Each structure stands twice: as structure tokens, then as C-alpha cells.
Amino acid sequence: MDSLAALLRTATRHQHAEAEASAFLAHLLGGRLDVGAYARCTEQLWFVHEALEAPAGRLVSDPVAGSFVRPELFRLPALERDLAHCGVPAGARH
């Protein structure tokens, strides 16, 4: 039986390849975008992770979902540090 990670990797391979080939990502990784563009991308990730991580406290004791609540997957603190470094105040995201 395949692991969930392997199934997700297989199911999203095409989308990841498209994203990796995008002009935006090529410019970002090539250092051709300014800090504002990076901040806007990071803000979008912040909203995604906030939505995913917010219910984690309620799910940690769930017999099925609880095994997926892993501290190493929580990215909000790192995203918030990046946004603060870019000069985006925390209140601007809410």
C-alpha cells in the first residue's frame, strides 16, 4: 500500500511541474523579482497555511486526522517572520 505522501506526490505531479515551469517562479528563483513580489506570494501562502493549520488543534485527538497533525508541517511562524522581514505588518493580512 502506498503512503499518503506517495499518493499525493503522484496525484499532484503535473500541477507541480506546471508551477515549477511558470514564468513567475523562474523570475523569483532567478532573482528577477523585487521584495514586493516575494511578499505578495508569501502572503498568499500565509492564507493557505492559516486555513490548513487553524483547525489542527481540534483534530489532533481525532483517531484518523490526528496522525496528520505534524508540527514540522506548520509553516505559519516562518511565513510570518518572512512577511515581517519584508515589512508587511501582521494586521495587513486579516
C-alpha positions in Angstrom: 0.0 0.0 0.0 1.4 3.4 -1.0 1.9 6.0 1.7 -0.3 9.1 1.6 2.8 11.2 0.7 3.5 9.0 -2.3 -0.1 9.2 -3.4 -0.2 13.0 -3.1 3.1 13.3 -4.9 1.8 11.2 -7.8 -1.6 12.9 -7.9 -0.1 16.4 -8.0 3.0 15.7 -10.1 1.5 17.5 -13.2 0.5 20.6 -11.2 3.9 20.8 -9.5 5.6 20.6 -12.9 3.4 23.4 -14.3 4.2 25.6 -11.3 7.9 24.9 -11.5 7.9 25.9 -15.2 5.9 29.1 -14.6 7.5 32.4 -15.5 6.8 33.8 -12.0 8.7 31.0 -10.3 11.6 31.3 -12.8 11.8 35.0 -12.2 11.5 34.5 -8.4 14.2 31.9 -8.2 16.4 33.8 -10.7 16.3 36.9 -8.5 14.5 39.0 -11.1 11.6 39.9 -8.8 11.5 42.6 -6.1 10.8 42.1 -2.5 7.2 43.2 -3.0 6.5 40.3 -5.4 8.0 37.9 -2.9 5.9 39.4 -0.1 2.7 39.0 -2.2 3.5 35.4 -3.0 4.3 34.7 0.7 1.0 36.4 1.8 -0.9 34.0 -0.4 0.9 31.1 1.2 0.1 32.6 4.6 -3.7 32.4 3.9 -3.4 28.9 2.7 -1.5 27.7 5.7 -3.7 29.7 8.1 -6.7 27.8 6.7 -4.9 24.5 7.0 -3.3 25.0 10.4 -6.2 26.7 12.2 -8.3 23.5 12.8 -5.3 21.4 13.7 -5.8 21.9 17.5 -9.3 20.4 17.2 -8.1 17.5 15.0 -5.0 16.4 17.0 -7.0 13.9 19.1 -9.1 12.6 16.2 -8.3 8.9 15.6 -7.9 9.4 11.8 -6.9 13.0 11.2 -4.7 13.3 14.3 -1.9 11.3 12.7 -1.7 14.1 10.0 -1.2 16.9 12.6 2.6 17.1 12.5 4.5 20.1 13.9 7.0 20.0 11.1 4.3 20.8 8.7 3.3 24.1 10.4 4.6 26.9 8.3 2.8 30.0 9.7 5.6 31.1 12.1 8.2 31.0 9.3 5.8 32.8 6.8 5.1 35.5 9.4 8.8 36.0 10.0 9.4 36.4 6.3 6.5 38.8 5.9 7.7 40.9 8.9 11.2 41.0 7.3 9.6 42.2 4.1 7.8 45.0 6.0 4.3 43.5 5.8 2.6 44.2 9.1 0.6 41.3 10.7 -2.6 43.3 10.7 -2.5 43.7 6.9 -3.2 40.0 6.5 -6.5 39.9 8.3 
